[in-house]
């Protein structure tokens, strides 16, 4: 039995698109069959080929419509969920007509808004930043509504080449402010995808934001990661290295007992090199990972060739945490916002708290400073050491 049709302003509607058998009986035609979801919001189904589409009626006079292709080979529930997600973004827009545009176009709307409010100097400064960081980047032509967190992390990763983290933070904040205002001006997008955690100059997180993982949590993360990511994360766990240090390590950096790690620090940046002593388990691990590799070959790779990149290991970490949390409960769950740096935090804290290694040795082995140890890890220093530190008086 076919469902009854009705016509509204030239559009034909089906009473129900949820039944596959009834959809298959529809005549092939260019115009979709529409089903109303909410006032001004519709889900459409086009026969030949079978595709789904969403339609939104603009506010105001209601004459303008926005369309969004949802894809093929979808069941009704999946198509409806995709449509509702897209329609919700448009419905929240505070303007009569929503704007579906690129990242660059959204930022241009922000600049126009600044000028409209007489803020010429602010607009000129922001334009300079956008030309420097966005206009020549692949991010510029990306549809704002389709942008993902990975897109913005990869963009920031590209900005880091030749720039200090604090400089990148300033550029990112400027773009975020522009996009947030663009959303208020009616552009469609998800602010959560460009809400990035700020980088710090030495890539150390302070004690307020650091995430510490227990041995059990680390084990479950490694088990839930892809094979190549699991190996990289295990290397981080055994060395406490900064992720970028380990990503840059080659087979020649392992001498059979220690692993050579290096990073740049200071102004101007200078190369800081250290040799991290490995445990017996660490030695066995690095022997296995360097076996048969050329001296200049990276120890850890994404795919057997490409050394690990920041946005890739961040993506792998998020996916591993998601995999764990699908089943884990209580203390076994992985905290929100966890990153690969958490393995470093765990290594430092356990050397201080469980193995009772003195702070100076930890600082040397992990390539950090006593000031950072005291700032971020003081609560993990054994009680006797804390008492000694607290009792020191300046001369």
C-alpha positions as CSV (number, residue, x, y, z in Angstrom):
1,X,0.0,0.0,0.0
2,X,1.4,3.4,-1.0
3,X,1.3,6.3,1.5
4,X,-0.7,9.4,0.5
5,X,1.1,12.4,-1.1
6,X,0.4,16.0,-0.5
7,X,1.9,19.1,-2.1
8,X,3.2,22.2,-0.2
9,X,4.6,25.1,-2.2
10,X,5.5,22.9,-5.1
11,X,7.1,20.2,-3.1
12,X,5.6,16.7,-2.9
13,X,5.8,14.8,0.4
14,X,5.5,11.2,1.5
15,X,3.8,10.5,4.7
16,X,6.4,8.0,5.7
17,X,9.9,7.1,4.3
18,X,10.8,4.7,7.0
19,X,9.7,1.5,5.3
20,X,12.2,0.1,2.8
21,X,9.6,-1.9,0.9
22,X,7.5,1.2,0.3
23,X,10.6,3.2,-0.8
24,X,11.4,0.5,-3.4
25,X,7.9,1.0,-4.9
26,X,8.4,4.7,-5.5
27,X,8.7,5.8,-9.1
28,X,12.2,6.9,-10.3
29,X,12.3,10.6,-10.7
30,X,14.6,13.6,-10.3
31,X,12.6,15.3,-7.5
32,X,13.1,13.7,-4.1
33,X,10.2,12.4,-2.0
34,X,10.1,14.5,1.1
35,X,9.1,13.8,4.7
36,X,8.8,16.6,7.2
37,X,10.8,16.2,10.4
38,X,10.2,19.6,12.0
39,X,8.8,23.0,10.9
40,X,11.0,23.9,7.9
41,X,13.1,20.8,8.2
42,X,12.8,17.8,5.8
43,X,14.3,14.5,4.9
44,X,14.2,13.5,1.3
45,X,14.7,10.3,-0.7
46,X,15.5,10.2,-4.4
47,X,14.9,7.1,-6.5
48,X,17.4,6.1,-9.2
49,X,20.0,6.0,-7.8
50,X,18.7,5.8,-4.2
51,X,20.1,8.7,-2.3
52,X,19.1,10.7,0.8
53,X,19.1,14.5,1.1
54,X,18.1,17.0,3.8
55,X,16.4,20.3,3.2
56,X,16.1,23.4,5.5
57,X,13.8,26.3,5.0
58,X,15.4,29.6,5.9
59,X,13.9,31.8,8.5
60,X,12.2,35.1,7.6
61,X,10.0,34.8,4.5
62,X,10.6,31.1,4.3
63,X,11.2,31.1,0.6
64,X,14.9,30.2,0.6
65,X,16.0,26.6,1.0
66,X,19.3,24.9,1.9
67,X,20.1,21.4,0.7
68,X,22.6,18.8,2.0
69,X,23.4,15.5,0.4
70,X,23.5,12.7,3.0
71,X,24.8,9.8,0.8
72,X,23.7,6.5,-0.6
73,X,23.2,3.0,0.8
74,X,21.8,4.3,4.0
75,X,18.9,2.9,6.1
76,X,16.2,5.3,7.2
77,X,17.4,5.7,10.8
78,X,21.0,6.5,9.7
79,X,19.8,9.0,7.1
80,X,17.5,10.6,9.6
81,X,20.2,10.9,12.2
82,X,22.6,12.6,9.7
83,X,19.8,14.9,8.6
84,X,18.9,15.9,12.2
85,X,22.6,16.6,13.0
86,X,23.0,18.9,10.0
87,X,19.6,20.6,10.4
88,X,20.3,21.3,14.1
89,X,23.4,23.4,13.1
90,X,21.2,25.5,10.8
91,X,18.3,25.8,13.2
92,X,20.6,27.3,15.8
93,X,21.8,30.1,13.6
94,X,20.5,33.5,14.9
95,X,20.1,34.9,11.4
96,X,17.4,34.7,8.8
97,X,19.6,33.0,6.2
98,X,22.4,30.7,7.2
99,X,25.7,30.7,5.4
100,X,27.4,27.5,4.3
101,X,30.9,28.5,3.3
102,X,34.6,27.8,3.5
103,X,36.9,28.5,6.4
104,X,38.3,31.5,4.5
105,X,34.9,32.9,3.7
106,X,33.8,32.6,7.3
107,X,36.9,34.5,8.4
108,X,36.2,37.2,5.8
109,X,32.7,37.7,7.3
110,X,34.4,38.2,10.7
111,X,36.7,40.9,9.2
112,X,33.7,42.6,7.6
113,X,31.9,42.6,11.0
114,X,35.0,44.2,12.6
115,X,34.9,47.0,10.0
116,X,31.2,47.4,10.3
117,X,31.8,48.2,14.0
118,X,34.5,50.7,13.2
119,X,37.4,48.4,14.3
120,X,39.6,49.0,11.3
121,X,42.9,48.5,13.1
122,X,41.7,45.2,14.6
123,X,40.5,44.0,11.1
124,X,43.8,45.0,9.5
125,X,45.8,43.0,12.2
126,X,43.5,40.0,11.9
127,X,43.7,40.0,8.1
128,X,47.5,39.9,8.3
129,X,47.3,36.9,10.6
130,X,44.9,35.1,8.3
131,X,47.0,35.8,5.2
132,X,50.0,34.3,7.0
133,X,48.4,31.2,8.5
134,X,45.2,30.4,6.6
135,X,44.9,31.8,3.1
136,X,47.7,29.7,1.6
137,X,46.9,26.6,3.6
138,X,44.6,23.7,2.6
139,X,42.4,24.7,5.5
140,X,41.2,27.9,3.7
141,X,39.1,26.0,1.1
142,X,37.7,23.5,3.4
143,X,33.9,23.7,4.0
144,X,33.5,25.0,7.5
145,X,30.6,22.7,8.3
146,X,32.6,19.6,7.2
147,X,35.8,20.5,9.1
148,X,36.9,18.1,11.8
149,X,39.2,18.3,14.8
150,X,41.8,16.4,12.8
151,X,41.7,19.1,10.1
152,X,42.5,21.8,12.6
153,X,45.2,19.7,14.4
154,X,46.9,19.1,11.1
155,X,46.7,22.8,10.3
156,X,48.3,23.7,13.6
157,X,51.0,21.0,13.0
158,X,51.9,22.7,9.8
159,X,52.1,26.1,11.6
160,X,54.6,24.7,14.0
161,X,57.3,24.4,11.3
162,X,59.7,27.3,12.0
163,X,57.5,28.9,14.7
164,X,57.7,28.8,18.5
165,X,54.6,27.2,20.3
166,X,53.6,30.5,21.9
167,X,53.6,32.2,18.4
168,X,51.4,29.4,17.1
169,X,49.1,29.8,20.1
170,X,48.6,33.5,19.2
171,X,47.8,32.6,15.6
172,X,45.4,29.9,16.6
173,X,43.5,32.1,19.1
174,X,43.0,34.7,16.4
175,X,41.5,32.2,14.0
176,X,39.3,30.6,16.7
177,X,37.9,34.1,17.6
178,X,37.1,34.8,14.0
179,X,35.4,31.5,13.5
180,X,33.4,31.7,16.7
181,X,32.1,35.1,15.6
182,X,31.3,33.7,12.1
183,X,29.1,31.2,13.8
184,X,27.2,34.0,15.5
185,X,26.9,35.7,12.1
186,X,25.1,32.7,10.6
187,X,27.9,30.5,9.2
188,X,27.4,26.7,9.7
189,X,30.1,24.8,11.7
190,X,30.9,23.1,15.0
191,X,33.1,25.2,17.3
192,X,34.2,22.1,19.2
193,X,36.4,21.1,16.2
194,X,38.6,24.2,16.4
195,X,38.7,24.3,20.2
196,X,42.4,23.3,20.6
197,X,44.3,22.9,23.8
198,X,47.1,25.5,23.9
199,X,50.7,24.4,23.4
200,X,53.3,25.5,25.9
201,X,56.8,26.6,25.1
202,X,58.6,23.5,26.3
203,X,55.7,21.2,25.6
204,X,55.4,20.4,29.3
205,X,52.0,20.5,30.9
206,X,51.8,21.9,34.4
207,X,50.4,20.1,37.4
208,X,46.9,21.4,36.9
209,X,46.4,20.0,33.4
210,X,48.7,17.0,33.3
211,X,46.9,13.6,32.9
212,X,48.5,10.7,34.7
213,X,47.7,7.2,33.6
214,X,48.0,4.1,35.9
215,X,49.9,1.0,34.7
216,X,46.6,-0.6,34.0
217,X,45.3,2.3,31.9
218,X,48.5,2.4,29.9
219,X,48.3,-1.4,29.3
220,X,44.8,-1.1,28.1
221,X,45.6,1.8,25.8
222,X,48.4,0.0,24.2
223,X,46.3,-3.1,23.7
224,X,43.5,-1.0,22.1
225,X,45.8,0.8,19.7
226,X,46.7,-0.1,16.1
227,X,49.9,-2.3,15.9
228,X,52.2,0.6,14.9
229,X,50.8,2.9,17.4
230,X,51.0,0.3,20.2
231,X,54.8,0.0,19.5
232,X,55.2,3.7,19.6
233,X,53.2,4.1,22.8
234,X,55.2,1.3,24.4
235,X,58.4,3.1,23.5
236,X,57.1,6.3,25.2
237,X,56.2,4.3,28.3
238,X,59.6,2.7,28.6
239,X,61.6,6.0,28.0
240,X,59.3,8.8,29.2
241,X,60.4,10.7,26.1
242,X,58.6,13.5,24.5
243,X,56.6,12.1,21.6
244,X,58.5,14.2,19.0
245,X,61.8,13.1,20.5
246,X,61.0,9.4,20.1
247,X,59.5,10.0,16.6
248,X,62.9,11.5,15.5
249,X,65.0,8.7,17.0
250,X,66.9,6.5,14.5
251,X,68.4,3.0,14.9
252,X,71.8,4.6,15.5
253,X,70.5,6.3,18.6
254,X,70.3,3.0,20.5
255,X,73.7,1.8,21.7
256,X,72.6,-1.4,23.3
257,X,72.0,0.1,26.8
258,X,70.8,3.6,26.3
259,X,68.8,5.6,23.8
260,X,69.9,9.0,22.6
261,X,67.1,11.6,22.6
262,X,67.3,15.3,21.6
263,X,65.0,18.3,21.6
264,X,65.4,22.1,21.0
265,X,64.8,24.5,23.8
266,X,65.5,28.2,24.6
267,X,65.8,31.4,22.7
268,X,67.3,31.0,20.2
269,X,66.5,27.3,20.3
270,X,69.6,25.1,21.0
271,X,69.8,21.4,20.7
272,X,69.7,19.5,24.0
273,X,70.9,15.9,23.9
274,X,70.7,13.3,26.6
275,X,71.2,9.5,26.9
276,X,68.3,7.8,28.7
277,X,69.2,4.7,30.6
278,X,66.9,1.8,29.8
279,X,65.7,-1.0,32.0
280,X,66.3,-4.6,31.0
281,X,62.9,-4.7,29.5
282,X,63.6,-1.5,27.7
283,X,66.8,-2.8,26.2
284,X,65.0,-6.0,25.0
285,X,62.3,-3.8,23.4
286,X,64.7,-1.5,21.6
287,X,66.8,-4.5,20.4
288,X,63.7,-5.9,18.8
289,X,62.6,-2.6,17.2
290,X,66.0,-1.8,15.8
291,X,66.9,-5.3,14.5
292,X,67.7,-5.3,10.8
293,X,67.2,-1.6,10.4
294,X,69.7,0.8,8.7
295,X,71.5,3.1,11.1
296,X,69.7,6.2,9.8
297,X,66.2,4.5,9.7
298,X,63.6,5.8,12.1
299,X,62.9,3.3,14.9
300,X,59.2,4.1,15.0
301,X,57.1,4.7,12.0
302,X,53.4,5.1,11.1
303,X,53.5,2.6,8.2
304,X,56.9,1.1,8.0
305,X,58.5,4.2,6.3
306,X,57.0,7.5,7.5
307,X,58.2,8.7,10.9
308,X,55.4,9.5,13.3
309,X,53.8,13.0,13.0
310,X,52.1,14.9,15.7
311,X,48.6,14.9,14.3
312,X,48.8,11.2,13.5
313,X,49.9,10.0,16.9
314,X,47.2,12.4,18.5
315,X,44.6,10.7,16.3
316,X,45.7,7.3,17.2
317,X,45.7,8.1,20.9
318,X,42.1,9.5,20.7
319,X,41.0,6.3,18.9
320,X,42.7,4.0,21.4
321,X,41.1,5.9,24.3
322,X,37.7,5.6,22.6
323,X,38.2,1.9,22.1
324,X,39.1,1.4,25.8
325,X,36.2,3.5,27.1
326,X,33.6,1.6,25.1
327,X,34.0,-1.2,27.6
328,X,35.9,0.1,30.6
329,X,34.2,1.4,33.7
330,X,35.2,3.5,36.7
331,X,38.9,4.0,37.3
332,X,39.7,1.9,34.3
333,X,38.3,4.5,31.9
334,X,40.7,6.8,30.1
335,X,40.3,10.5,31.1
336,X,39.0,12.9,28.5
337,X,41.7,14.9,26.7
338,X,44.4,12.3,27.2
339,X,47.4,12.6,24.8
340,X,50.6,10.7,24.1
341,X,52.3,13.1,26.6
342,X,50.5,11.2,29.4
343,X,53.1,8.4,29.1
344,X,55.8,10.9,29.9
345,X,53.9,12.2,32.9
346,X,53.4,8.7,34.2
347,X,57.1,7.8,33.8
348,X,58.3,10.9,35.7
349,X,55.7,10.4,38.5
350,X,56.5,6.7,38.9
351,X,60.2,7.3,39.0
352,X,59.7,9.8,41.9
353,X,56.9,8.0,43.7
354,X,57.4,4.3,43.3
355,X,61.1,3.9,42.5
356,X,62.2,6.7,44.8
357,X,64.7,8.1,42.2
358,X,65.9,11.6,43.3
359,X,64.5,14.6,41.4
360,X,67.9,15.6,39.9
361,X,68.4,12.2,38.3
362,X,64.9,12.2,37.0
363,X,65.4,15.7,35.5
364,X,68.6,14.6,33.8
365,X,67.1,11.3,32.5
366,X,63.9,12.9,31.2
367,X,65.4,16.1,29.8
368,X,63.5,18.5,32.0
369,X,64.4,20.9,34.9
370,X,64.3,20.7,38.6
371,X,61.9,23.7,38.5
372,X,59.5,21.8,36.3
373,X,59.8,18.7,38.5
374,X,58.9,20.9,41.5
375,X,56.1,22.7,39.7
376,X,54.4,19.7,38.1
377,X,55.4,16.7,40.1
378,X,56.2,17.8,43.7
379,X,53.3,15.8,45.1
380,X,55.0,12.6,43.7
381,X,58.4,13.2,45.4
382,X,58.9,10.9,48.4
383,X,58.0,12.4,51.7
384,X,61.6,12.6,53.0
385,X,62.7,14.4,49.9
386,X,59.8,16.9,50.2
387,X,60.7,17.7,53.7
388,X,64.3,18.4,52.7
389,X,63.2,20.6,49.8
390,X,60.7,22.5,52.0
391,X,63.4,23.1,54.7
392,X,65.8,24.7,52.3
393,X,66.4,28.4,53.0
394,X,67.7,30.9,50.5
395,X,71.1,32.5,51.4
